[in-house]
Amino acid sequence: MSPDLSYRGECITAVSVSDKKGERKHNVESISLRKDFGITGDAHAGSGHRQVSFLAEESIKKMQLKGLDVRPGDFAENITTKGVDLLKLKIGERFKSGNGVIFEVSQIGKVCHTRCSIYYQAGDCVMPREGIFARVLKGGVIKPGDRLEVIKDAKRTK
């Protein structure tokens, strides 16, 4: 029996990686995700709970309206989404890409111990408030244009 999906139509608009922590990520054509690890070739991959980061395109547009020249990946997010209300997701909720990669929300927002260049330009940064982090429960390849579906009533691991 397939899972009951709470909503459909959301999509991935960009996928991004970086070789080093603390730098903006660059957009790539696709990313390969490994279960309990994250994105192959990304500096933030590993067995921790923040394996993959997400930020909504709508959040990036807020910063553009403040006059910043920012794009997907500039906030160090791995996956940029459109139409997904990331802030309504709760820790433990699961969602999947159209080709079956499954994520579980592990953290909402983050503490910025050092201010990034975006903060110094605008006096604000959306990632600490509006970004989310997830663990990879099932790996695979995703790319811009792939759909996202929140899995309703999925059994949570935490």
C-alpha positions as a Python dict, from the first residue, in 0.01 Angstrom:
ca = {
    (1, 'M'): (0, 0, 0),
    (2, 'S'): (143, 339, -95),
    (3, 'P'): (173, 608, 172),
    (4, 'D'): (-99, 869, 207),
    (5, 'L'): (57, 1193, 84),
    (6, 'S'): (-54, 1515, 247),
    (7, 'Y'): (13, 1732, -56),
    (8, 'R'): (173, 1722, -400),
    (9, 'G'): (316, 1962, -654),
    (10, 'E'): (619, 2089, -468),
    (11, 'C'): (951, 2067, -643),
    (12, 'I'): (1326, 2099, -619),
    (13, 'T'): (1460, 2404, -804),
    (14, 'A'): (1834, 2366, -738),
    (15, 'V'): (2082, 2118, -590),
    (16, 'S'): (2414, 2247, -458),
    (17, 'V'): (2738, 2119, -305),
    (18, 'S'): (3065, 2256, -173),
    (19, 'D'): (3410, 2108, -123),
    (20, 'K'): (3467, 2295, 204),
    (21, 'K'): (3252, 2391, 501),
    (22, 'G'): (3185, 2759, 551),
    (23, 'E'): (3155, 2854, 186),
    (24, 'R'): (2869, 2910, -54),
    (25, 'K'): (2769, 2602, -245),
    (26, 'H'): (2772, 2579, -624),
    (27, 'N'): (2479, 2445, -824),
    (28, 'V'): (2516, 2110, -998),
    (29, 'E'): (2301, 1909, -1240),
    (30, 'S'): (2224, 1634, -989),
    (31, 'I'): (2330, 1498, -651),
    (32, 'S'): (2373, 1143, -529),
    (33, 'L'): (2248, 1078, -177),
    (34, 'R'): (2353, 788, 44),
    (35, 'K'): (2146, 648, 327),
    (36, 'D'): (2261, 770, 672),
    (37, 'F'): (2533, 982, 509),
    (38, 'G'): (2406, 1264, 289),
    (39, 'I'): (2535, 1391, -42),
    (40, 'T'): (2835, 1226, -202),
    (41, 'G'): (3102, 1490, -255),
    (42, 'D'): (2960, 1753, -19),
    (43, 'A'): (3168, 1885, 271),
    (44, 'H'): (2877, 1851, 516),
    (45, 'A'): (2806, 1484, 444),
    (46, 'G'): (2852, 1237, 725),
    (47, 'S'): (2672, 1028, 983),
    (48, 'G'): (2538, 1323, 1186),
    (49, 'H'): (2180, 1444, 1193),
    (50, 'R'): (2239, 1741, 957),
    (51, 'Q'): (2318, 1537, 646),
    (52, 'V'): (2127, 1756, 400),
    (53, 'S'): (2007, 2117, 424),
    (54, 'F'): (1699, 2267, 260),
    (55, 'L'): (1589, 2624, 199),
    (56, 'A'): (1284, 2749, 11),
    (57, 'E'): (1326, 2963, -299),
    (58, 'E'): (1066, 3188, -138),
    (59, 'S'): (1311, 3254, 149),
    (60, 'I'): (1587, 3347, -95),
    (61, 'K'): (1347, 3591, -265),
    (62, 'K'): (1298, 3767, 71),
    (63, 'M'): (1668, 3845, 76),
    (64, 'Q'): (1664, 3952, -290),
    (65, 'L'): (1389, 4201, -201),
    (66, 'K'): (1634, 4350, 50),
    (67, 'G'): (1863, 4422, -245),
    (68, 'L'): (2100, 4128, -215),
    (69, 'D'): (2231, 3948, -523),
    (70, 'V'): (2182, 3596, -387),
    (71, 'R'): (2098, 3270, -558),
    (72, 'P'): (2032, 2907, -461),
    (73, 'G'): (2335, 2766, -281),
    (74, 'D'): (2448, 3103, -146),
    (75, 'F'): (2305, 3021, 198),
    (76, 'A'): (2498, 2691, 201),
    (77, 'E'): (2179, 2493, 146),
    (78, 'N'): (2203, 2170, -50),
    (79, 'I'): (1850, 2160, -184),
    (80, 'T'): (1640, 2461, -282),
    (81, 'T'): (1266, 2402, -300),
    (82, 'K'): (964, 2584, -437),
    (83, 'G'): (610, 2550, -307),
    (84, 'V'): (715, 2355, 2),
    (85, 'D'): (623, 2518, 332),
    (86, 'L'): (935, 2398, 509),
    (87, 'L'): (842, 2583, 827),
    (88, 'K'): (531, 2368, 873),
    (89, 'L'): (736, 2050, 880),
    (90, 'K'): (817, 1907, 1221),
    (91, 'I'): (1115, 1711, 1343),
    (92, 'G'): (1060, 1347, 1252),
    (93, 'E'): (834, 1415, 954),
    (94, 'R'): (930, 1245, 632),
    (95, 'F'): (918, 1349, 271),
    (96, 'K'): (1039, 1196, -52),
    (97, 'S'): (1148, 1291, -398),
    (98, 'G'): (957, 1170, -701),
    (99, 'N'): (1218, 901, -763),
    (100, 'G'): (1205, 762, -409),
    (101, 'V'): (1479, 935, -205),
    (102, 'I'): (1339, 959, 149),
    (103, 'F'): (1433, 1227, 402),
    (104, 'E'): (1343, 1276, 767),
    (105, 'V'): (1347, 1625, 920),
    (106, 'S'): (1613, 1630, 1193),
    (107, 'Q'): (1648, 2001, 1275),
    (108, 'I'): (1464, 2324, 1204),
    (109, 'G'): (1680, 2632, 1177),
    (110, 'K'): (2029, 2661, 1320),
    (111, 'V'): (2244, 2875, 1541),
    (112, 'C'): (2499, 3079, 1349),
    (113, 'H'): (2809, 3088, 1565),
    (114, 'T'): (2985, 3314, 1316),
    (115, 'R'): (2809, 3568, 1101),
    (116, 'C'): (2818, 3495, 729),
    (117, 'S'): (2888, 3750, 457),
    (118, 'I'): (2515, 3770, 380),
    (119, 'Y'): (2444, 3878, 739),
    (120, 'Y'): (2706, 4152, 715),
    (121, 'Q'): (2558, 4277, 385),
    (122, 'A'): (2194, 4283, 498),
    (123, 'G'): (2200, 4261, 877),
    (124, 'D'): (1995, 3945, 842),
    (125, 'C'): (2008, 3590, 708),
    (126, 'V'): (1713, 3357, 651),
    (127, 'M'): (1892, 3023, 689),
    (128, 'P'): (1898, 3023, 1072),
    (129, 'R'): (1520, 3075, 1085),
    (130, 'E'): (1389, 2917, 767),
    (131, 'G'): (1633, 2644, 670),
    (132, 'I'): (1580, 2283, 774),
    (133, 'F'): (1806, 1981, 798),
    (134, 'A'): (1731, 1618, 729),
    (135, 'R'): (1873, 1269, 747),
    (136, 'V'): (1870, 1047, 439),
    (137, 'L'): (1661, 735, 502),
    (138, 'K'): (1677, 604, 145),
    (139, 'G'): (1939, 715, -106),
    (140, 'G'): (1928, 784, -476),
    (141, 'V'): (1983, 1065, -726),
    (142, 'I'): (1785, 1388, -739),
    (143, 'K'): (1796, 1690, -969),
    (144, 'P'): (1614, 2020, -1023),
    (145, 'G'): (1258, 1963, -1139),
    (146, 'D'): (1208, 1653, -924),
    (147, 'R'): (889, 1657, -720),
    (148, 'L'): (871, 1644, -342),
    (149, 'E'): (595, 1480, -144),
    (150, 'V'): (541, 1494, 229),
    (151, 'I'): (456, 1150, 363),
    (152, 'K'): (158, 1181, 594),
    (153, 'D'): (145, 963, 903),
    (154, 'A'): (485, 805, 838),
    (155, 'K'): (633, 618, 1131),
    (156, 'R'): (893, 847, 1286),
    (157, 'T'): (1229, 722, 1405),
    (158, 'K'): (1263, 986, 1675),
}
